[in-house]
Amino acid sequence: MAIEKHEMLKRVCDICQNIKALTESHPDLPALLDESERVWQSLSERIDLAAPLSNLPNMTVTMFDREGRVLYINPSGAEARGKDTSFYINKKMTELFPGEIAAKRMQKVGEVFASGKASQFIDRHERFVLDVFLYPIFGVGNEVARVVAFARDISEQERIEKALRESEERYRDIVERANSIILRWKPEGEITYANDFALKFFGYGRGELIGSNLFSTLLPEKSSTGEDHRRMAEDIARNPEKYKNHHNENLTRDGHRVWISWTNRAVLDLEARVEEIISVGNDITERLAFEERLHRLNEELRNRQEKLEAANRELHAFTYTAAHDLRSPLTSIDGFSSLLMDTEDLTESGKDSLKRIRRSAERMNRLIGSLLDFSKAEHHQLKLTDVNLSKIAEEIVAEYAGVQPAKKTAFIIQPEVVVHADYLLIQQVLNNLFSNAVKYSGKAEQPEVKFSAVQTGKEIVCCVTDNGVGFDQKDVDKIFHPFHRLHPKSEFEGTGIGLATVQRIVQRHGGHVRAEAQPGGGATFSFSLPLQSETRHDKATLALRAGDTAG
């Protein structure tokens, strides 16, 4: 009998050594989780373009999501419309503009989301004309996540062109007052007119520029990309309609290269030959610089996406490896320890050691299960259906009632809370939140856990409230990170992954999670799910009967 006991103890020690070696071979688990969480959060954060865009003159820069909701507008753009930026944020185009205007803009933005290609169009209305450039920003899955709109009011430019057609005298008066570059030049390149704004912009005196040639003053022979500007100018003179709206590089007097967006119109003689070209231009150098910046940003987002996918693949592989490689020896440890506990000649010290071994094995088994749940929250394919959260909550309550004969917790469940979600994942959310509520309210004189929901605007907010130990609100950001705990394990059991799993699941449904608490005053964990809209397939419905509760 002593030999058999010695052999069993030896096998237990060998298994413990194997587990230690296996655990040491995966030292990067916390780093993997932190990297996955950091990259995920960085992709969810709004792209902050405020600093460089805030001073753009005569330009409104707006960022939209797929629903046409404004995520950003530059301050100067909002001020030009007599509003503060907060007036526009999180509002849809349908809330900001009349129906026909909103529909047209939604269509154009939708086309960029669908095609992933930049586009430009003239937004013409009775009171104003906008030159709009739409640029896509790519996110996770290489799909268009945002569209940035650069809108320049060219109403003045349009009025100028109309005035040119109506009256030469009226034209001269208007163009001299315009905040746009206005030139007249002959097909061979001689400049015959430049308004004051053009002279100031390019840095020339009137006598220096008038009568000079484009190629010796304003237009380099070739662009920085190799385009032949002389051939382009000759083509404009032959085919002005082809270059009615065009942009190219120009030179200031000090040799600085700038990009100008031109509107060109031919002035014909009596024989319908091109006599002169009238060119009205605006500086778009900064806009093109921002396009380049957005391009670099897209590349950065693609790189981050690849890192996220790689981190998630490693995490996914690790969790399932851990489940397979660790659970088997844990089962052996528990089984052998149980057999040793039944031996008659085992000392009290030996029994205590075996109990500690079994408790440790149980904790590791729970940790493995939590890691699998966390991985499933990320990789499980969503299957959306109508889910009655009230019934799930009642099933959870029934399970707790069976294991708490000595100290019954009072449960209050709001009936008929129905959402559109993935059944398995949303069930995991409620399981984790109820488990926390029961655990942390267990020391209360009369523990109470309440489940409720309310519809607010475009979303449904579900809450799980307890009267437990609570926590300091300043620590709220920590509780949703894997392995972060606010209470010692000796006081409350747990793996530190449950709330991180809740947050990941809710985010995948397009919602968000909040927590409010105070020390000794209980806690409320709430999660929101969006209502159904024309541009989303997620939906949530809530049937509430006033005053109807179940305890």
KAQUI-V502159 format. One line per field, one symbol per residue. ss: DSSP state (H for helix, E for strand, L for the rest). psi: psi as a letter, one per 40 degrees, with the letter a starting at -180 (. if undefined). A space follows every 50 residues. Layout:
ss: ???
psi: ???
//
This chain:
ss: LHHHHHHHHHHHHHHHHHHHHHHHLLLLHHHHHHHHHHHHHHHHLLLLLH HHHLLLLLEEEEEELLLLEEEEELHHHHHHLLLLHHHHLLLEHHHHLLHH HHHHHHHHHHHHHHHLLLEEEEEELLLLEEEEEEEEEELHHHLEEEEEEE EEELHHHHHHHHHHHHLHHHHHHHHHHLLLEEEEELLLLEEEEELHHHHH HHLLLHHHHLLLEHHHLLLLLELLLLLEHHHHHHHHHHLHHHHLEEEEEE ELLLLLEEEEEEEEEEEELLLLLEEEEEEEEEELHHHHHHHHHHHHHHHH HHHHHHHHHHHHHHHHHHHHHHHHHHHHHHHHHHHHHHHHHLLLLLLHHH HHHHHHHHHHHHHHHHHHHHHHHHHHHHHLLLLEEEEEHHHHHHHHHHHH HHLLLLLLLEEEEELLEEEEEEHHHHHHHHHHHHHHHHHHHLLLLLLEEE EEEEEELLEEEEEEEELLLLLLHHHHHHLLLLLLLLLLLLLLLLLLLHHH HHHHHHHHLLLLEEEEELLLLLEEEEEEEELLLLLLLLLEEELLLLLLEE L
psi: ddddddddddddddddddddddddefeeddddddddddddddddihhhed ddedehifhhhihiadeehhdihiddddddefiiddddheiiddediidd dddddddddddddddeiiihihghideihhhhhhhihiahefihdihhhh hhhfddddddddddddhdddddddddeifihhihiideehheihiddddd defiiddddheiideecdhidiieeehhddddddddddgdddfdhiiiii hideehhihhhihhhihiadefihdihhhhiihedddddddddddddddd dddddddddddddddddddddddddddddddddddddddddeidehiddd ddddddddddddddddddddddddddddehhhghihhhdddddddddddd deefddghhhhhhhifhhihihdddddddddddddddddeedeidghhhh hiiihhbeihhhihiifadaihdeedddeehhehieiidddhiieeeddd ddddddddeeaiiihhiiheeaihhiiihiiiideieiihihhhhhehih .
//
